[in-house]
């Protein structure tokens, strides 16, 4: 036993859970011995960052899991995704400290793109804790080269390693071709899938749809899907109200709920243009799923997205919060189905060359072996 991995897996519709499940499967397929400790809350997103019995018990359960793994199997490395809010980071810092006390090297993985803002907003004692926790790591993994800047002024010694995200393909080439073949004879389907919040761009999406002319909206169907976050109820109401107004005016638009793993093929199989106008991101897995499904992607120039989607080559990018530009991008693709198909084809090719799970697994194994200072698959 070499590695303890701390991370959530169920439920299957959240980004981090999708990633953890894929990582575990790929390491197992590569013959790497792993003990997984489930850190899932198993409740909705409104409970994140709160002090309550469920969160305290979850932190204690994870600590007991680390202790049990060490006492039974003597692992040499602890890997965990690092949080970007105060209470979850303190929990992560405790787990890192525990791992080091038990003789393990530590590797953390930043999946977001907001660490530097989080750090600058914290009091001095919290900044010291962050520096101490991260500076003692054997390696820190980020998703794109630009995201290494998130650690400027925070860490000095750890090796910053860039390992892009990856996802399994949502659709096979035959399904993509079948969808594209019918595009000229039916409305263009424009879809959003993420938490229905302002930071993920759900409000911007419906405002951009409202900014389109009636004649443009008549040539498209619009779908908004995702989980409802109790911390952003005002955003959900804004989206719900806009959907009701648009539907009453004759626009084909629907507000759907969670799309689980089994529903991804259906969702992306019916999507021509995938829209994720986020205000902050790392490298969103759902964007990679859209690329793998051959959808034309419309997103924003935040976090690692510009290093994942090249504007006008395999997608269209706008500034976050620019409703006029977002509406213009939607109008451009609704008016030009041939360009929509072409962007989707190039996006699928980008996924094939950069974001397949096997490629990701080899890169992650290299990082973990470097942190350990020895190979993992021969033992």
Secondary structure, 3 states (H helix, E strand, C coil): CCEEEEECCCCCCCHHHHHHHHHHHHHHHCCCCEEEEECCCCCCHHHCCCCCHHHHHHHHHHHHHHHHHHHHHCCCEEEEECCCCHHHHHHHHHHHHHHHHCCCEEEEECCCCCHHHHHHCCCHHHHHHHHHHHHCCCEEEECCHHHHHHHCCCCCCCEEEECCCCCCCCCCHHHHHHHHHCHHHCCEEEEEECCCCCCCCHHHHHHHHHHCCHHHHCCEEEEEECCCCHHHHHHHHHHHHHHHHHHHCCCEEEECCCCCHHHHHHHHHCCCEEEECCCCCCCCHHHHHHHHCCCEEEEECCCCHHHCCCECCCEEEECCCCHHHHHHHHHHHHHCHHHHHHHHHHHHHHHHHHCCHHHHHHHHHHHHHHHHCCCCCCC
